[in-house]
Amino acid sequence: MEKNPVLVVDDEELYRRAIERILKRVGHEVLMAHDAGEALQIVSSRSVGLVLCDIQMPGINGLELVRQIHDVEPDLPCIVMTGYNTPENSLEALRAGAYWYLEKPFEQDRLDVIRSLVDQAIEHGRLKSENQILQRQLRSRHKFDSIIGKSTSLGRTLAVVEKVADTESTVLITGESGTGKELVARALHYNSRRCERMLVTVNCGAIPEELLESELFGHVKGAFTNAIAHREGRFSVAHGGTIFLDEIGDMSPNLQVKLLRVLQERTFEPVGSSKTLKVDVRVIAATHQDLPKLIEDGRFREDLYYRLNVLPVEVPALRDRIDDLPLLLHHFLDIARQERSSRVQGVTDEAMQKLMDYHWPGNVRELENLTERLTVLVGEGEIDVEDLPAQVRAEPTIQGWAPRVPSTGIDFNAVVGRFESDLIEQALDHTHWNKNRAAGLLGLNRTTLLEKIKKRGLTPPSDEDG
């Protein structure tokens, strides 16, 4: 890998030439400047890997030069050199933004240390620069317009997301499994003022209850069996950034209490410790469950729900944004071509219609998985109807329904109403009155189903939970 040159800034030519010889012996290209003005011209006109500058120079001194360099190139490491090494000078250099400081004159037995320090500083600057590039790529990847779709329902969701992203308020993301709640959480983080810091994700439903407390809050050595060392929790890791708590509805009552305290006081104690830690973190939570129903059942704290639900964001099911399916499908096909060299070019009109008619209980995740499977099985060309799985090919029909209009006529609204009530009751009976699953069977969102249940006056059997 090609090295960027080291810029040496010193008003004494003797020291400039001495440092040049030291660095050239180990393969560094060296540029030289006799004062801060010349150094700033060089930094603004070409890439530099490191700046070595003397503190005592006429005009702009070395500390002020470091500050001005970082106004232009904030990731460029600078090492300051001084003939008057005192603790005050060293501390002032670090406060100015210097990577480190060196004492002049350079003794022969310290040359290896100097060369090593120069290499470390250059590597530090390279890694810092690469990290900034990756952060910019992440922010670009998670811009609002990177969420695929142009439907009205998705547009409403994204409008809310864009409004709440750059706030400090807690966000609760709701939606069925597979709708893309984590993608929304990432968009919230990478478009917020915390985007330079970490986004830490914890799936509360995937970690056993007895381990989740330690995962979130950390533990001290000896806190429990096998706790052989101190461990930092995810809240501490996310300090200054964002923590995303997925499947928050699966959290135990005991942990709900601790989470409530974090939201209220921004403090917690690691497992086995009496020391209270403060944390600066934004909380984004998500669930596919009906939290108000869990509150009714006594499985979720009402006060925690209101703390989490400060800014609610609902992600629509794929069936409620079915017009986005072609865009999503072609996006996944593009990924398959780029990452797996897939030769599948598209989908026939007949196959696309079948995909549009399907109710997608697994939402976008199901579509993504199906697309990956089809690109492997089909191999090349276009995906056709016979390539689709049986449940997607099946006609969306209702057995036993054969309408007949008698010669005497009918009450259209009454007949349609009875038919709608019958369909809803069948779906509710089939799912034991699980309204989320019933909505999925009917191709409705949950809110619409609840409105229809109320309108039709439908009630669960006495032995069922309504």
Order of alpha helices (4+ residues) and beta strands (2+ residues): beta-alpha-beta-alpha-beta-alpha-beta-alpha-beta-alpha-alpha-beta-alpha-beta-alpha-alpha-beta-alpha-beta-beta-beta-alpha-alpha-beta-alpha-beta-alpha-alpha-beta-alpha-alpha-alpha-alpha
